[in-house]
Amino acid sequence: MLDILEIAREKGLEEGRVPGVEEGKAIGVEEATLEMLFDALMEKLGVVPPRVFERVRTVRDRDALKSLFRRIFRCDSLGAFEEELEKLKMG
């Protein structure tokens, strides 16, 4: 009887592990994308207020983050970037 319980436990662990690994990968990709976006933003515009970082962190969609990253290079000021961020959130 103990063998059956051990096999069931191992199977349950394995079934839970796969979604957990996928979720971990997705979180890692999101964090890396945010880090690159923040680095590019600071490089392009200099000092960036915390409020902008917090607003960017609310963007959860990977495609939206990639779009925002590309928009950084078209912005000449912090105000222009904030306008792009607002457009992204409204769209």
N, C-alpha and C positions, 0 to 999 in steps of 0.2 A: 504494500500500500504506500509505503514511503517513497518508493521509486516513482510511482505514478504522480505523486504530489511534486516531487523534485522535477520531473519532466515537464509538468504543467507550469511550474514556476519558471523554469528556464525558457519555455516557449513564450510565456507572458513577458519576460524580460526582453527577449529578442524582438518580439512584436512592438514593444514600446520603444526600443532603442532606435529603430529605423526612423520613425517620425521625429524622435528627439534629435537625431543627427541632422535631419533635413532642416528642422527648425533652427538648430544651432548654426548651420551654414547660412541660412537666410539672414539671421541676426548679424553674423559676421560680415556678410556682404554689405548690409545696410550701414553698419558702423564704419566700414572701410570707405564707403561712398561718402558718408558724412564727413569723415576726416579729410578726404581729398577735397571735398567741396569747401570746407572751412579753410584749409591751407590755401587754396586758389583764391578764395575771397580775401584773405589777409594779404596775400601777395599782390593782388590786383588793387585793392582799395586801402591797404594799410590797417590801421586800428579799426576794429569792428565792435560796436557796442554789444553787450550781452543780450539785449532785447532782440537783436537780429539773429544771434545764434539760437535763442530760444524759439523764435518763429520758424527758423529753418528746421529745427528738431521736430516740429510738429508735423512736418511732411513725412508721410509713411510710405508713399508709393515710390517704388524704385525708378520707374520711368519718369516720374515727376522730379525726383532728385537729379537724375541724369540731365533732364531738360534745364533745371535750375543751374546745374554746373556749367552747361554750355552758355547760358545767358550771362554768366559772370563776365565773360570776355567781351560782351557788347556794352557793358555798363562802364561809364566813366566816373560815376560817383556812387556813394552809398545810397543816396536818394533814388537814383535810377535802379539800383539793385532791389531796393525795397518795393518799388513800383512793379518790377518783374515778379517779385515774390507774391505781391498782392494779386497780380493777374493770374498767376499759377493757382492760387487758392480759390479764386473766383471761377476759373475755367474748369 
